[in-house]
Amino acid sequence: MCAAATFLRDVFGFDAFRPGQEDIVDAVTRGENVLAIMPTGGGKSLCFQLPALMRDGVTVVISPLIALMRDQVRALREAGVQAGALTSGNTEEETAEVWEALEAGRLKLLYIAPERLASGAAMGMLRRIGVNLIAVDEAHCVSQWGHDFRPDYLRIGELRQALGVPLAAFTATADAETREEIVTRLFDGVPPSTFLHGFDRPNIHLAFAAKDGPRGQILDFAAARKGQSGIVYCGTRAKTENLAAALREAGHSSLHYHGGMDAEDRRITEARFQREDGLIVVATVAFGMGIDKPDIRWVAHADLPKSIESYYQEIGRAGRDGAPAETLTLFGPDDIRLRRSQIDEGLAPPERQRADHARLNALLGLAEALHCRRKTLLGYFGETDVSCGNCDLCDAPADVFDGTTAVRKALSAALRTGERFGSGYLIDILLGNDNDKVRQRGHDGLPTFGIGNEYDRRQWQAVFRQMMGHDLIRPDPERHGGLRMTDAALPILKGEAQIELRRDTIRKAPRRPAAKEMVNEEDAPLLSALKAKRRALAEAAKVPAYIIFNDRSLIEMAETRPTNLDEMARVSGVGAKKLDSYGDAFLEVINGEAAALHPSRRKLAGREAGNLYDRLLEVQADLARGPDGIDKPMSCSAALLAKVASAKPGDAFAMSRLLGEKRAERFGTAFLDVLREAG
């Protein structure tokens, strides 16, 4: 048995290498410069950890995330390997222990963050400890225009030259352009031994969907996988918090994570995700790199990722154990506009902007694909021999139609209005909506006015989204987002080319109108006041606003204007707990004051027993001095009346037991009559 196989078995406990590992291990052990591109879960870390044991001296591992370094050091120590990390997350004791092991010559692997290379003392330290191999994890971070660029990665090439030792770079995410950049910056342009072992993760099911109530789509996706660990990626910090709260309200164990959180809170979230089963983390892309949790069963994107490389890396965090895993990526026209504007308004030179638009086009091509997604995805990375059967388009082929006429109509509407308007206004033109804005601009006289009545507004929105996805139109930042035709659209406009669109994305059930469209002008001021009250309560409680009441509840309050807690309890979304917590506050907004109720009566608000209580109270008032009005005053407490209303005693004996003999004599018969009348 060769030395590598012996270490593999005795130290790491594996009987055989995974595909591609052995060749890489041999090259690294021989001291060659190496670039290895392997899929997530393919065992990249072993390809530098095992050679470190077979070579003299220290292997320094440059890694971008503290959590990843700590996990790998912990695993190596458990395997009996002397490893340590020098990070900002170390305690004084941990740092002292690492230095002691280095001075004694015991340490085989030293993990450091790239930021440490900026320190003038770092070079002297690395020379002194006898480094004889540099391993770079997540090597794509050196790409200056990539999705995970780390400026300090640019120092690594200088470090390699200064130490005069071999370098092994590893990544799961690098297209041809990024690979060239890695070679230039890490290897001074001299091609290393390169190992490209594929990008396919056949156990991961790929799926995309157009946004159609995205919060509900994510909640439905999570509900079908309840109890499984998952990640939801969002485009904004606020959305991570809101969606995590919605998942918790739906019964899931869920946390949020973003770069604006306190460092300790982020560490707690990372630790819980690593530790707990069935936890969902809703995060920005700040979360995930280096997460070594093998049983993440699903990854969802609530917003379109930044690029196809980002998408590939983020979904790659699912199913690292090789078992089936699922993905869902939601996208819509707002996502496309945002990504385009981020590129156009950035500081990159024109050639880089063109490359970034091309990368975005590749992702949009995947989103709007008409055929197998895996072939589209892997084709971007240069793989053409692809088999799938594990994506939504293999499950159910897309329903496509010849969209050439629709696209030409849309392009004509954009051109005839000077390419100065967004899709909403252009759809008004196509549908022939004779509104003030159209008339004021004279666009009701255009040849394109009213020529698109074969589709409704929502269907036209889907057509425009697909046109943006195919890069036929782009929002122009110099024209406030007005849609501008691209060169790719010219052949279609001239009748020289045709285009297929997906019919299935324009057939779905109509979306429920947004809150602002569901109240009339008379109720709008009250709705605004209710929202202001909700916001104040949410801020005081440090919870998202919809946790207090959702928009539908506020809309119904504005329309029905409840005058008391009973009526408030009938509003959709107002349960007993929320009624008790917030009912008075919102009634005060609606009516100018809150309705005063005895606590016993409040508990019955909105229930049949509440109405019975009120009727019993009226009867009691009539009999307070007896049937003739001359007896000694007598009454039941509010709590006792509530018991009668809830228990509904069915006969005189049961009523007497509940009220007592004297009160039953005064009120029993009348109370029973009230209960019988109520049925």
TIKOL-127320 format. One record per residue (C-alpha): residue in one letter; z, x, y. Coordinates in nm, 3 decimals, m for minus. Last residue first. Layout:
N
   r         w         u         v
   A         Z         X         Y
...
# end
This chain:
679
   r         w         u         v
   G     2.094    m8.015     2.741
   A     2.183    m7.975     3.107
   E     2.294    m8.337     3.115
   R     2.525    m8.266     2.820
   L     2.688    m7.973     3.002
   V     2.743    m8.177     3.319
   D     2.891    m8.468     3.117
   L     3.123    m8.224     2.939
   F     3.248    m8.102     3.277
   A     3.316    m8.459     3.388
   T     3.516    m8.532     3.073
   G     3.718    m8.213     3.095
   F     3.804    m8.208     3.466
   R     4.146    m8.366     3.517
   E     4.275    m8.394     3.158
   A     4.113    m8.064     3.072
   R     4.292    m7.906     3.367
   K     4.631    m8.027     3.238
   E     4.572    m7.942     2.870
   G     4.426    m7.593     2.904
   L     4.075    m7.513     3.018
   L     3.928    m7.340     2.708
   R     4.129    m7.516     2.439
   S     4.082    m7.845     2.619
   M     3.704    m7.797     2.633
   A     3.691    m7.725     2.261
   F     3.892    m8.041     2.188
   A     3.686    m8.253     2.429
   D     3.354    m8.157     2.271
   G     3.063    m7.914     2.295
   P     3.209    m7.618     2.482
   K     2.931    m7.451     2.683
   A     3.051    m7.088     2.641
   S     2.864    m6.948     2.945
   A     2.922    m7.228     3.196
   V     3.278    m7.283     3.072
   K     3.354    m6.911     3.093
   A     3.208    m6.893     3.445
   L     3.429    m7.183     3.549
   L     3.729    m6.989     3.418
   A     3.633    m6.675     3.610
   A     3.589    m6.876     3.928
   S     3.938    m7.016     3.882
   C     3.979    m7.381     3.794
   S     4.117    m7.626     4.048
   M     4.404    m7.868     4.119
   P     4.524    m8.055     4.429
   K     4.804    m8.312     4.359
   D     4.660    m8.661     4.324
   I     4.540    m8.895     4.597
   G     4.160    m8.855     4.588
   D     4.104    m9.150     4.353
   P     3.933    m8.952     4.076
   G     4.180    m8.664     4.114
   R     4.259    m8.448     4.411
   A     4.013    m8.162     4.317
   L     3.789    m8.415     4.143
   D     3.490    m8.397     4.383
   A     3.534    m8.020     4.428
   Q     3.543    m7.974     4.050
   V     3.214    m8.163     4.015
   E     3.049    m7.936     4.272
   L     3.185    m7.619     4.103
   L     3.064    m7.745     3.766
   R     2.714    m7.787     3.917
   D     2.718    m7.432     4.058
   Y     2.843    m7.285     3.728
   L     2.575    m7.475     3.536
   N     2.309    m7.320     3.761
   G     2.450    m6.973     3.697
   A     2.471    m7.040     3.324
   E     2.096    m7.086     3.322
   R     2.069    m6.721     3.422
   G     1.938    m6.563     3.741
   A     2.279    m6.478     3.868
   L     2.552    m6.524     3.607
   K     2.731    m6.197     3.685
   R     2.723    m6.284     4.052
   R     2.925    m6.600     3.979
   S     3.219    m6.401     3.848
   P     3.191    m6.162     4.143
   H     3.213    m6.455     4.390
   L     2.894    m6.484     4.586
   A     2.799    m6.411     4.946
   A     2.424    m6.427     5.012
   A     2.304    m6.113     5.189
   E     2.193    m6.129     5.550
   G     1.874    m6.105     5.754
   N     1.682    m6.305     5.496
   I     1.435    m6.058     5.346
   V     1.602    m5.729     5.439
   E     1.946    m5.868     5.354
   L     1.812    m5.993     5.022
   F     1.697    m5.638     4.953
   A     2.043    m5.487     5.003
   D     2.218    m5.770     4.820
   G     2.006    m5.730     4.507
   Y     2.032    m5.350     4.485
   S     2.300    m5.256     4.234
   D     2.381    m5.593     4.076
   L     2.018    m5.699     4.062
   K     1.920    m5.355     3.938
   K     2.166    m5.382     3.650
   A     2.075    m5.741     3.568
   G     1.702    m5.676     3.566
   V     1.464    m5.706     3.858
   G     1.124    m5.593     3.730
   S     0.951    m5.925     3.789
   V     1.139    m6.141     4.039
   R     1.346    m6.415     3.873
   A     1.671    m6.232     3.950
   M     1.596    m6.258     4.321
   E     1.596    m6.638     4.294
   D     1.941    m6.636     4.140
   L     2.056    m6.367     4.382
   N     1.979    m6.578     4.685
   T     1.704    m6.652     4.938
   P     1.404    m6.516     4.748
   R     1.101    m6.444     4.968
   T     0.828    m6.542     4.718
   E     0.547    m6.324     4.860
   A     0.748    m6.029     4.990
   M     0.970    m6.029     4.682
   E     0.662    m6.039     4.457
   I     0.515    m5.742     4.640
   L     0.843    m5.553     4.610
   S     0.854    m5.611     4.234
   R     0.493    m5.506     4.190
   D     0.557    m5.190     4.390
   N     0.824    m5.067     4.153
   F     1.194    m5.109     4.223
   I     1.475    m4.850     4.250
   I     1.318    m4.608     4.001
   Y     0.991    m4.659     4.190
   A     1.133    m4.460     4.480
   P     1.188    m4.141     4.287
   V     1.558    m4.048     4.256
   K     1.795    m3.853     4.482
   A     2.034    m4.153     4.509
   A     2.033    m4.139     4.889
   E     1.662    m4.066     4.893
   A     1.591    m4.356     4.660
   L     1.803    m4.598     4.867
   A     1.623    m4.498     5.187
   R     1.281    m4.524     5.020
   R     1.357    m4.868     4.881
   K     1.469    m4.991     5.224
   A     1.148    m4.860     5.378
   K     0.946    m5.023     5.101
   L     1.114    m5.357     5.169
   A     1.033    m5.324     5.539
   S     0.668    m5.248     5.464
   L     0.649    m5.548     5.231
   L     0.798    m5.764     5.505
   P     0.532    m5.648     5.749
   A     0.252    m5.716     5.495
   D     0.353    m6.074     5.410
   E     0.150    m6.249     5.683
   E    m0.153    m6.023     5.633
   N    m0.182    m6.114     5.268
   V    m0.038    m5.907     4.990
   M    m0.223    m5.763     4.691
   E    m0.449    m5.503     4.848
   K    m0.165    m5.274     4.960
   A    m0.019    m5.285     4.611
   A    m0.329    m5.153     4.439
   P    m0.548    m5.395     4.253
   R    m0.509    m5.404     3.875
   R    m0.797    m5.206     3.730
   P    m1.084    m5.406     3.590
   A    m1.118    m5.382     3.211
   K    m1.336    m5.096     3.094
   R    m1.713    m5.110     3.101
   I    m1.804    m4.827     3.338
   T    m1.679    m4.539     3.122
   D    m1.849    m4.675     2.810
   R    m2.191    m4.663     2.978
   R    m2.203    m4.286     2.984
   L    m2.490    m4.150     3.188
   E    m2.826    m4.007     3.086
   I    m3.046    m3.830     3.338
   Q    m3.421    m3.814     3.395
   A    m3.638    m3.550     3.555
   E    m3.946    m3.522     3.777
   G    m3.897    m3.859     3.948
   K    m3.851    m3.697     4.288
   L    m3.484    m3.798     4.310
   I    m3.421    m3.668     3.959
   P    m3.590    m3.334     4.030
   L    m3.395    m3.303     4.359
   A    m3.048    m3.363     4.213
   A    m2.983    m3.004     4.104
   D    m3.051    m2.889     4.460
   T    m2.733    m3.063     4.568
   M    m2.699    m3.393     4.758
   R    m2.416    m3.416     5.010
   L    m2.132    m3.668     4.989
   G    m1.931    m3.695     5.311
   G    m1.597    m3.522     5.272
   H    m1.516    m3.487     5.638
   R    m1.867    m3.368     5.724
   E    m1.787    m2.997     5.734
   P    m1.592    m3.031     5.408
   D    m1.909    m3.161     5.232
   P    m1.820    m3.356     4.917
   R    m2.069    m3.266     4.644
   I    m2.356    m3.455     4.484
   L    m2.569    m3.382     4.177
   D    m2.297    m3.160     4.032
   H    m2.306    m3.336     3.691
   G    m1.941    m3.435     3.740
   M    m2.018    m3.548     4.093
   M    m2.291    m3.775     3.955
   Q    m2.050    m3.891     3.686
   R    m1.799    m3.991     3.952
   F    m2.071    m4.169     4.149
   V    m2.171    m4.371     3.842
   A    m1.809    m4.456     3.766
   Q    m1.757    m4.578     4.122
   W    m2.074    m4.786     4.083
   Q    m1.915    m4.957     3.783
   R    m1.602    m5.033     3.983
   R    m1.801    m5.181     4.267
   D    m2.009    m5.411     4.048
   Y    m2.338    m5.311     3.891
   E    m2.683    m5.475     3.883
   N    m2.630    m5.551     4.251
   G    m2.753    m5.208     4.357
   I    m3.042    m5.285     4.592
   G    m2.823    m5.452     4.856
   F    m2.905    m5.218     5.145
   T    m3.128    m4.939     5.009
   P    m3.419    m5.030     5.238
   L    m3.180    m4.991     5.533
   G    m3.131    m5.286     5.770
   D    m2.763    m5.341     5.688
   H    m2.718    m4.978     5.790
   G    m2.728    m5.064     6.159
   R    m2.419    m4.854     6.225
   Q    m2.224    m5.147     6.367
   R    m2.351    m5.369     6.085
   V    m2.217    m5.144     5.809
   K    m1.881    m5.101     5.979
   D    m1.848    m5.474     6.050
   N    m1.916    m5.587     5.691
   D    m2.232    m5.717     5.523
   N    m2.167    m5.583     5.174
   G    m2.515    m5.526     5.033
   L    m2.393    m5.385     4.701
   L    m2.577    m5.054     4.753
   I    m2.460    m5.023     5.113
   D    m2.098    m5.106     5.027
   I    m2.127    m4.852     4.744
   L    m2.227    m4.591     5.000
   Y    m1.916    m4.671     5.203
   G    m1.685    m4.620     4.908
   S    m1.875    m4.314     4.780
   G    m1.813    m4.104     5.088
   F    m2.024    m4.089     5.401
   R    m2.212    m3.834     5.613
   E    m2.512    m3.761     5.391
   G    m2.735    m3.889     5.674
   T    m2.714    m4.258     5.584
   R    m3.066    m4.260     5.433
   L    m2.979    m3.954     5.223
   A    m2.663    m4.100     5.068
   A    m2.825    m4.437     4.994
   S    m3.126    m4.262     4.840
   L    m2.899    m4.054     4.619
   A    m2.724    m4.369     4.496
   K    m3.054    m4.545     4.424
   R    m3.186    m4.237     4.245
   V    m2.868    m4.220     4.034
   A    m2.897    m4.585     3.932
   T    m3.262    m4.542     3.839
   T    m3.200    m4.228     3.632
   G    m2.898    m4.365     3.445
   D    m3.073    m4.401     3.112
   F    m2.791    m4.520     2.891
   V    m2.513    m4.366     2.686
   D    m2.245    m4.506     2.456
   A    m2.054    m4.193     2.360
   P    m2.005    m4.121     1.992
   A    m1.673    m4.238     1.843
   D    m1.464    m3.989     1.642
   C    m1.704    m3.703     1.713
   L    m1.684    m3.789     2.082
   D    m1.304    m3.807     2.069
   C    m1.274    m3.464     1.911
   N    m1.200    m3.335     1.561
   G    m1.523    m3.356     1.361
   C    m1.598    m3.003     1.475
   S    m1.831    m2.735     1.347
   V    m1.945    m2.457     1.575
   D    m2.194    m2.174     1.534
   T    m2.275    m2.138     1.905
   E    m1.986    m1.935     2.043
   G    m2.050    m1.782     2.385
   F    m1.732    m1.881     2.563
   Y    m1.904    m2.177     2.730
   G    m2.049    m2.273     2.393
   L    m1.692    m2.303     2.268
   L    m1.620    m2.591     2.505
   T    m1.952    m2.774     2.464
   K    m1.947    m2.742     2.086
   R    m1.583    m2.859     2.084
   R    m1.670    m3.156     2.305
   C    m1.927    m3.303     2.065
   H    m2.185    m3.512     2.254
   L    m2.223    m3.695     2.586
   A    m2.001    m3.457     2.778
   E    m1.859    m3.584     3.109
   A    m1.534    m3.389     3.083
   L    m1.698    m3.086     2.923
   G    m1.969    m3.082     3.188
   L    m1.692    m3.115     3.445
   L    m1.533    m2.800     3.303
   A    m1.862    m2.611     3.310
   N    m1.931    m2.737     3.662
   L    m1.592    m2.600     3.767
   R    m1.694    m2.262     3.635
   A    m2.025    m2.282     3.822
   H    m1.844    m2.383     4.142
   D    m1.621    m2.078     4.096
   A    m1.924    m1.852     4.053
   R    m2.082    m1.992     4.372
   Q    m1.754    m1.944     4.556
   R    m1.742    m1.586     4.432
   E    m2.092    m1.517     4.566
   P    m1.999    m1.676     4.899
   P    m1.691    m1.456     4.956
   A    m1.350    m1.605     4.868
   L    m1.129    m1.733     5.150
   G    m1.097    m2.089     5.023
   E    m1.229    m2.402     5.194
   D    m1.530    m2.442     4.966
   I    m1.338    m2.369     4.646
   Q    m1.039    m2.589     4.722
   S    m1.280    m2.853     4.853
   R    m1.466    m2.868     4.521
   R    m1.142    m2.893     4.324
   L    m1.011    m3.173     4.544
   R    m1.337    m3.372     4.537
   I    m1.349    m3.346     4.158
   D    m0.990    m3.458     4.120
   D    m1.047    m3.750     4.358
   P    m1.350    m3.854     4.152
   G    m1.144    m3.890     3.836
   F    m1.003    m3.695     3.546
   L    m0.761    m3.741     3.259
   T    m0.728    m3.482     2.982
   L    m0.580    m3.578     2.647
   T    m0.483    m3.334     2.373
   E    m0.369    m3.356     2.013
   A    m0.215    m3.127     1.753
   P    m0.260    m3.094     1.377
   A    m0.063    m2.811     1.213
   G    m0.163    m2.450     1.276
   D     0.184    m2.349     1.393
   R     0.045    m2.286     1.742
   G    m0.031    m2.657     1.755
   A    m0.024    m2.705     2.130
   R    m0.004    m2.418     2.377
   G    m0.379    m2.378     2.345
   I    m0.425    m2.693     2.556
   E    m0.314    m2.487     2.856
   Q    m0.526    m2.181     2.781
   Y    m0.844    m2.377     2.725
   Y    m0.793    m2.592     3.033
   S    m0.720    m2.291     3.253
   E    m1.035    m2.120     3.125
   I    m1.239    m2.438     3.185
   S    m1.120    m2.439     3.542
   K    m0.862    m2.587     3.778
   P    m0.736    m2.856     3.539
   L    m0.817    m3.225     3.605
   D    m0.504    m3.432     3.656
   A    m0.262    m3.605     3.418
   H    m0.340    m3.333     3.166
   A    m0.190    m3.396     2.825
   V    m0.070    m3.151     2.561
   W     0.040    m3.254     2.214
   R     0.228    m3.144     1.905
   I     0.419    m2.849     2.043
   D     0.553    m2.711     1.716
   P     0.511    m2.335     1.758
   K     0.715    m2.283     2.074
   D     0.617    m1.941     2.207
   I     0.592    m2.026     2.573
   G     0.432    m1.716     2.724
   M     0.238    m1.904     2.986
   G     0.372    m2.258     2.975
   F     0.504    m2.372     3.307
   A     0.378    m2.271     3.652
   V     0.073    m2.482     3.565
   T     0.263    m2.779     3.706
   A     0.496    m2.953     3.472
   V     0.604    m3.260     3.279
   V     0.810    m3.132     2.986
   I     0.848    m3.365     2.689
   L     1.131    m3.302     2.441
   G     1.084    m3.412     2.079
   D     1.282    m3.132     1.925
   E     1.511    m2.924     2.141
   R     1.553    m2.548     2.167
   Q     1.239    m2.408     2.326
   F     1.214    m2.703     2.558
   R     1.586    m2.679     2.635
   A     1.558    m2.309     2.720
   E     1.255    m2.360     2.945
   T     1.426    m2.646     3.125
   I     1.746    m2.445     3.171
   R     1.549    m2.147     3.300
   R     1.372    m2.367     3.553
   D     1.705    m2.508     3.670
   E     1.839    m2.154     3.712
   A     1.538    m2.053     3.920
   D     1.583    m2.349     4.155
   M     1.277    m2.569     4.150
   G     0.978    m2.522     4.377
   G     0.770    m2.356     4.106
   H     0.758    m2.667     3.891
   Y     0.923    m2.824     3.587
   H     1.008    m3.183     3.498
   L     1.218    m3.301     3.206
   S     1.167    m3.570     2.939
   S     1.346    m3.729     2.645
   H     1.149    m4.049     2.607
   G     1.273    m4.407     2.641
   A     1.022    m4.554     2.886
   E     1.260    m4.482     3.175
   R     1.259    m4.120     3.062
   L     0.879    m4.116     3.069
   A     0.879    m4.269     3.417
   A     1.126    m4.003     3.535
   A     0.903    m3.727     3.401
   L     0.609    m3.891     3.579
   N     0.785    m3.898     3.915
   E     0.915    m3.541     3.895
   T     0.585    m3.392     3.778
   K     0.397    m3.597     4.040
   A     0.602    m3.451     4.322
   R     0.519    m3.097     4.214
   T     0.146    m3.162     4.226
   G    m0.155    m3.124     3.992
   C     0.016    m3.241     3.676
   Y     0.037    m3.096     3.325
   V     0.207    m3.302     3.055
   I     0.359    m3.100     2.771
   G     0.464    m3.234     2.432
   S     0.729    m3.224     2.161
   Q     0.707    m3.522     1.926
   G     0.964    m3.803     1.916
   K     0.724    m4.063     2.048
   R     0.360    m3.981     1.982
   A     0.204    m4.325     2.042
   A     0.443    m4.369     2.335
   A     0.325    m4.040     2.488
   F    m0.039    m4.157     2.502
   D     0.065    m4.497     2.639
   L     0.280    m4.332     2.907
   I    m0.004    m4.098     2.999
   Q    m0.252    m4.386     3.030
   G     0.000    m4.595     3.225
   R     0.045    m4.316     3.477
   P    m0.330    m4.267     3.495
   G    m0.419    m4.627     3.585
   D    m0.783    m4.589     3.491
   K    m0.858    m4.219     3.514
   A    m1.166    m4.125     3.312
   A    m1.076    m4.003     2.966
   F    m1.099    m3.672     2.783
   A    m1.015    m3.586     2.422
   L    m0.991    m3.272     2.207
   H    m0.806    m3.265     1.874
   I    m0.646    m2.927     1.808
   N    m0.646    m2.805     1.446
   P    m0.987    m2.639     1.489
   R    m0.859    m2.388     1.744
   D    m1.183    m2.207     1.816
   F    m1.184    m1.915     2.059
   G    m1.328    m1.639     1.850
   H    m1.222    m1.298     1.733
   L    m1.370    m1.077     1.999
   F    m1.256    m0.720     1.936
   T    m1.355    m0.455     2.188
   S    m1.307    m0.082     2.147
   P    m1.292     0.020     2.512
   P    m1.585     0.018     2.756
   V    m1.545     0.280     3.031
   G    m1.537     0.096     3.364
   D    m1.208     0.246     3.477
   F    m1.033     0.102     3.170
   L    m0.794    m0.146     3.334
   R    m0.991    m0.252     3.641
   T    m1.351    m0.223     3.526
   V    m1.294    m0.326     3.164
   I    m1.082    m0.626     3.271
   E    m1.349    m0.730     3.522
   E    m1.619    m0.718     3.256
   R    m1.403    m0.934     3.028
   T    m1.356    m1.180     3.314
   E    m1.732    m1.217     3.357
   A    m1.790    m1.260     2.984
   D    m1.525    m1.533     2.953
   A    m1.163    m1.438     2.903
   T    m0.873    m1.650     2.781
   A    m0.680    m1.552     2.471
   T    m0.579    m1.214     2.607
   F    m0.483    m0.867     2.490
   A    m0.517    m0.518     2.640
   A    m0.442    m0.198     2.449
   L    m0.407     0.118     2.657
   P    m0.416     0.478     2.543
   V    m0.205     0.744     2.720
   G    m0.280     0.981     3.007
   L     0.030     0.878     3.199
   A    m0.142     0.885     3.538
   Q    m0.467     0.735     3.408
   R    m0.297     0.447     3.233
   L    m0.074     0.384     3.538
   E    m0.376     0.375     3.768
   G    m0.536     0.111     3.546
   I    m0.211    m0.088     3.549
   R    m0.186    m0.110     3.928
   L    m0.429    m0.406     3.951
   Y    m0.188    m0.607     3.735
   D     0.040    m0.606     4.041
   P    m0.187    m0.861     4.207
   R    m0.127    m1.125     3.934
   F    m0.427    m1.358     3.895
   D    m0.369    m1.657     3.668
   H    m0.676    m1.874     3.740
   G    m0.914    m1.585     3.788
   W    m1.059    m1.450     4.111
   Q    m0.880    m1.115     4.101
   S    m0.906    m1.088     3.725
   V    m0.608    m0.874     3.627
   C    m0.426    m1.182     3.492
   H    m0.692    m1.188     3.215
   A    m0.480    m0.922     3.041
   E    m0.228    m1.181     2.921
   D    m0.035    m0.900     2.745
   V    m0.096    m0.539     2.834
   A     0.013    m0.274     2.584
   I     0.057     0.083     2.708
   L     0.100     0.358     2.450
   N     0.262     0.703     2.452
   V     0.556     0.650     2.687
   G     0.797     0.945     2.671
   I     1.103     0.824     2.862
   R     1.052     1.062     3.155
   R     0.696     0.963     3.240
   L     0.790     0.597     3.248
   M     1.088     0.661     3.476
   G     0.885     0.875     3.714
   M     0.618     0.605     3.739
   A     0.873     0.329     3.798
   A     1.060     0.506     4.078
   G     0.797     0.426     4.339
   S     0.840     0.056     4.265
   A     0.517    m0.146     4.264
   L     0.498    m0.107     3.886
   R     0.807    m0.329     3.857
   E     0.592    m0.626     3.964
   P     0.397    m0.597     3.638
   A     0.707    m0.712     3.445
   I     0.852    m0.471     3.189
   Y     0.896    m0.474     2.811
   L     1.006    m0.151     2.642
   L     0.920    m0.110     2.274
   K     1.041     0.169     2.044
   L     1.391     0.232     2.184
   R     1.605     0.483     1.995
   G     1.542     0.793     2.204
   A     1.908     0.820     2.310
   E     1.814     0.798     2.678
   L     1.601     0.491     2.608
   A     1.876     0.319     2.406
   E     2.130     0.384     2.684
   W     1.888     0.256     2.944
   V     1.836    m0.068     2.751
   E     2.212    m0.121     2.705
   A     2.276    m0.064     3.074
   T     2.016    m0.327     3.162
   E     2.174    m0.579     2.926
   E     2.523    m0.513     3.062
   E     2.410    m0.552     3.421
   T     2.261    m0.890     3.329
   N     1.886    m0.907     3.301
   G     1.675    m1.175     3.470
   S     1.518    m0.932     3.716
   T     1.357    m0.764     3.418
   L     1.391    m0.446     3.214
   A     1.330    m0.550     2.855
   G     1.445    m0.405     2.526
   A     1.330    m0.327     2.175
   Q     1.478    m0.145     1.875
   V     1.327    m0.327     1.578
   G     1.558    m0.482     1.317
   A     1.366    m0.808     1.272
   E     1.627    m0.997     1.477
   R     1.579    m0.728     1.738
   L     1.209    m0.800     1.741
   A     1.264    m1.174     1.780
   R     1.505    m1.125     2.073
   V     1.267    m0.884     2.242
   Q     0.981    m1.132     2.196
   D     1.178    m1.422     2.343
   R     1.306    m1.213     2.634
   M     0.957    m1.097     2.720
   L     0.809    m1.444     2.707
   A     1.083    m1.589     2.928
   I     1.041    m1.305     3.179
   L     0.675    m1.382     3.229
   P     0.379    m1.160     3.321
   S     0.391    m0.901     3.041
   I     0.348    m0.525     3.049
   V     0.455    m0.371     2.717
   V     0.559    m0.006     2.718
   T     0.529     0.160     2.379
   V     0.781     0.441     2.343
   G     0.744     0.763     2.148
   D     0.585     0.833     1.811
   R     0.343     0.583     1.661
   M     0.383     0.360     1.355
   L     0.647     0.131     1.504
   A     0.441     0.078     1.820
   P     0.140     0.004     1.598
   L     0.330    m0.304     1.463
   Q     0.423    m0.440     1.805
   F     0.073    m0.399     1.951
   C    m0.127    m0.620     1.714
   L     0.186    m0.821     1.631
   S     0.174    m0.966     1.981
   K    m0.179    m1.103     1.935
   G    m0.098    m1.325     1.636
   G    m0.376    m1.585     1.643
   G    m0.157    m1.854     1.798
   T    m0.366    m1.855     2.112
   P    m0.715    m1.745     2.019
   M    m0.796    m1.373     2.016
   I    m0.964    m1.147     2.270
   A    m0.877    m0.783     2.202
   L    m0.956    m0.497     2.439
   V    m0.863    m0.158     2.293
   N    m0.836     0.203     2.409
   E    m0.810     0.402     2.088
   G    m0.487     0.571     1.981
   R    m0.534     0.553     1.605
   T    m0.257     0.291     1.589
   V    m0.445     0.071     1.835
   A    m0.762     0.090     1.625
   D    m0.578     0.020     1.297
   V    m0.386    m0.273     1.444
   I    m0.709    m0.422     1.581
   D    m0.884    m0.398     1.244
   E    m0.582    m0.550     1.066
   Q    m0.543    m0.846     1.304
   G    m0.891    m0.995     1.273
   P    m0.801    m1.280     1.041
   R    m0.423    m1.296     0.987
   F    m0.270    m1.001     0.814
   A    m0.111    m1.038     0.473
   D     0.228    m1.057     0.303
   F     0.419    m1.122     0.622
   G     0.790    m1.045     0.660
   F     0.774    m0.875     1.001
   V     0.965    m0.558     0.916
   D     0.915    m0.507     0.543
   R     0.584    m0.690     0.495
   L     0.393    m0.587     0.807
   F     0.555    m0.244     0.805
   T     0.427    m0.190     0.450
   A     0.083    m0.329     0.537
   A     0.058    m0.084     0.825
   A     0.167     0.208     0.608
   C    m0.098     0.142     0.344
   M     0.000     0.000     0.000
# end
